Structures are given as structure tokens and as C-alpha cells.
């Protein structure tokens, strides 16, 4: 179990989200930005190869018989516009739980799976630096869930890792 997962497992408010999960992973980056700046940088991450992957994904989900609404491949978000209220939307995620400067959890739900994206902040004592643990939790809903996720999983690691790095090094 990596350091990020050890930290997260000690947060009782997240225990029910992890229960019965089919997939859990954590990417950790270190930086000194605040949570809103991290989220804005993360959601604004959109290199050309990622936009291309969204188009490939659209074809793949059709092959699995799933519907996909129009997905916005590029997204620009300013820190002061990052929502911090449960029920608000960011891209295709709906915020489920939030405690500013501590954690931010949002969900994307579909017929085949539910994916939770979490940002958990771990302060580093004696410094302005902190760990940003980017948590992914997946719960499959039917046969297409594991098929879909197994195919996208290698790309998921690239995308989430890139998003996390963009969060601590936002472009102004």
C-alpha cells in the first residue's frame, strides 16, 4: 500500500466510498498551491494527445453499446470559479463531499460504472508544501464496467498522473 493510500485509509469520512470498490488507485504529487488552484490546474489539463483519446473513447463506448453525451474535451477553470459545494458540477463530475483545504470528492456516473475522483490534501509539517493525493475509486455496475475499465486503465494512469502534475504547476 502506498503512502497516499495509508493516509487516506485513516480518514473515516472516506471509508464508505472505499467499501466494495472494484478499483482504487492514488497518484501523489507535492506542491505549495491551495486546493482551488490545484483543482483548476488539474481540470484545465488538456494536451492534444488527451483530446485525441476522448475521440477514440467515444468510438469505444459505442462498441460496448453505451450512450455518450457530448463530452467537452477541453476545459478551462480559474481557481476562484472552482465550486466547493456538494451537488455542483465540474466538467462531467458532480461534487459529493468537500471540506476545503482537506478533501474534495466528485463522482461521474454511467450505466456501466461509477467513478469517484478525490483530492486529499496531506499537510507536510514545518513547510508550505503538501501532498496532493489524487484518488480514483471505481465501482462496476454491469458487465461493461470491467471491460471498459480494463481497456482504458493504462490511459487512466497517464491522464490522472498528468492532471495531478498540472495541478501543482498550473499555467496562469
N, C-alpha and C positions, 0 to 999 in steps of 0.2 A: 504494500500500500504506500503510495507516495505521500510526501509531506502535506500537500494540499488536501488530500482525502482524509488524512489523520485530523487535520484542523477542522474540516467540515463535519466529520463524524462526531465531534464534540459540541455541535450546535443542535440542541434538542428541537428547535423550531424547524429544522430541515429533515428530521428523522422520517416523518410520514412521506415525504417526497421520494426518499431513497428506498422505501419499503417496496419490495416486489419489483424493483426496476429490472428491466431486461438488459440494460447497458448503462454504465456510469463511467465517465472519464473526467479528468481535471487537467487543465493546462494552467500553469502558473507563470506569471511574469512579475517583475519587480519594477516599481516606479514611484514617483512622488506626486502624481496628479491626483485630483479629487475624483470621486465616483462619477459625477456628471461628465467630467472631461473624459474619463476613461470610456464611459458608455458612448459618448458622442464620437470619439475616435474609432471605437470598435465598430459601431454601426455604419460609419462613413467609409469603411474599408471596402474598396471596390476596384481592384486591379482588373485589367482586361481579361485575364485568364479566368477570373471568377465569374465575370459576366457571361463569358462563353459557356462555363459549366452550368449556369442557370438554364441556358437554352438546351443543352444536352439533357439535363434533368427533366425538362418539360416533356421531351420525347419519351424518356424512360418511364415516367409515371403514366403516360398514356398507354404504353405497352402493358403495364400492370392493371389497366382498367380503372385507373383512378382519375378523378377530375382535378384539374388545377385551374384556379382562377388566375387572373393576370398578376404576376409577381414583379414587383419593381426591383430590377437588378442593381440599380444604384440608389443610394440613399444618403442624403446629407443632413446632418443633425448638429446643431450648435449646443454646447453644454447647458446654456440657460433654457433650452427648449426640451431637455430630456425630462419626460414625465416620471414622477415619483409617487404615483397614486395607483393603488390596486384597481384593476379594470381598464386602465388606459392602455392604448396600443403604441407599440414601436415596431415599425415595419409590419411583419406578419405575426408578431408576438403580442400577447396580452399579459400585462403585469399581474402576477398572482400574489406576491409577497414583497414587501420592501421595508427596509429600515435604513434610511440614508446614511451613507458612510460605513455601513456594516454589511448589508446584503441586498441584492436585487434579483428577483426570480420572475421569469416570464415563461409563458407556455405557447407553443404552436400546436394546434390540434388538427388532426385529419382522421379520415376513416380508418387508416392503416396503423397509425401510431400517434402517441402524444410525446412531444419533445419539450423538455424544460431546459432553459438556458439560465444559468445563475452566475452572478458575480458576487464573490465573497471576499471581503477585504480583511486581511490579517495585518494589523499594525506591527511594525518592527520596532521594538523598544529602543529609545535613545536616538531615533533618527526620523527624518521626514519620509523615509522610504517605507513602502508597504508591499506586501504580496497581494496581487490580484489573482484569485483562483477563479478560473472560468470553468464552470461546472456544466456538464451535459448529462441529462438523465432522460432515458428513453423507455417508454412503456409501449409494447406492441399491443395492437387491438385486434388484429386478424392475421391470416397467413401472409398477406402482402407486407406487413411490418418488418419481419426479419429479412425477407427477400430484398426489400428496398434498402434497408439499413446496411446489410452486408455489402451491397454494391457501392453505396455512397460512402461507407466508413473510411476508406483511405483518403478520400477527398475531404471528408468531415475534419479529419485531423489537420490537414493542410489549411483549410479555411478557418477553423477556430483558432489555430495557432497564429495565423496571420492577423486575424481580428484582435487577438489578445495583444500582440506586439504593437499593432496600430493604436490600441487603447492607451498604452503608456508613452507613445511617441506620436501624439496627434499632430496633424497638419493644420496650421492656422489658416 
